[in-house]
Amino acid sequence: MLAGGALAADLPLRPAPKQERAVPAQPNEFEKLGADCLEATDGCRRFTRAGDGKFDAANNIGIACQPKPLSCSKRR
């Protein structure tokens, strides 16, 4: 048995984590397309709006494709 073992109360306290300023949420690229956009593309992938209203990628990006800004390709 060890004599003089450290107890939790004997350990040094960690400094409090620094508080970071809250940054206002920026709309993502899909929100900028509008609620009536059903399909979007970045020139490499096609995104379709799912039943929950969020976009899902319908295919993977090709190895040599360079994505461009999103644009709506089909509206209601």
C-alpha positions in Angstrom: 0.0 0.0 0.0 1.3 3.4 -0.9 1.6 6.0 1.8 0.8 9.6 0.9 -1.1 8.9 -2.3 -2.6 11.9 -4.1 -6.3 12.5 -3.7 -8.5 14.2 -6.2 -8.7 17.3 -4.0 -4.9 17.5 -4.0 -4.6 17.7 -7.8 -4.2 21.2 -9.5 -7.3 22.6 -11.2 -7.3 23.1 -14.9 -7.8 26.6 -16.2 -11.3 27.4 -17.5 -11.6 27.0 -21.2 -11.6 30.2 -23.2 -15.0 31.4 -24.2 -15.2 31.9 -28.0 -17.5 34.5 -29.4 -20.6 33.1 -31.0 -20.6 33.6 -34.7 -24.0 34.1 -36.3 -25.0 31.2 -38.5 -24.4 31.7 -42.1 -26.8 30.2 -44.6 -25.3 27.3 -46.4 -25.2 27.1 -50.2 -28.3 24.9 -50.4 -30.4 27.4 -48.4 -29.4 30.1 -50.9 -31.0 28.1 -53.7 -34.5 28.6 -52.3 -37.2 26.3 -51.0 -38.6 25.7 -54.6 -35.3 24.1 -55.8 -35.7 20.3 -56.2 -32.3 19.5 -57.8 -29.0 21.2 -57.7 -25.5 20.7 -59.3 -22.0 21.8 -58.7 -20.9 20.6 -62.2 -19.7 17.3 -60.7 -22.4 16.0 -58.5 -26.2 16.1 -58.7 -28.1 16.8 -55.4 -31.8 16.0 -54.9 -34.1 17.3 -52.2 -35.2 14.4 -50.0 -38.6 14.1 -48.3 -37.2 15.9 -45.2 -36.4 19.0 -47.2 -32.6 18.4 -47.1 -30.4 17.8 -50.1 -28.6 14.4 -50.6 -25.8 13.7 -53.1 -27.1 11.4 -55.8 -23.6 10.5 -57.1 -19.9 10.7 -56.2 -17.5 13.3 -57.5 -15.2 12.2 -60.3 -11.5 12.2 -59.7 -10.7 15.0 -62.1 -13.8 17.1 -61.6 -13.5 20.6 -60.2 -16.7 21.6 -58.3 -18.2 25.0 -59.1 -20.7 27.0 -57.0 -24.1 25.3 -56.6 -26.8 26.1 -59.0 -30.4 25.0 -59.1 -31.1 22.7 -62.0 -34.8 21.9 -61.4 -37.5 24.0 -59.7 -41.1 23.2 -58.7 
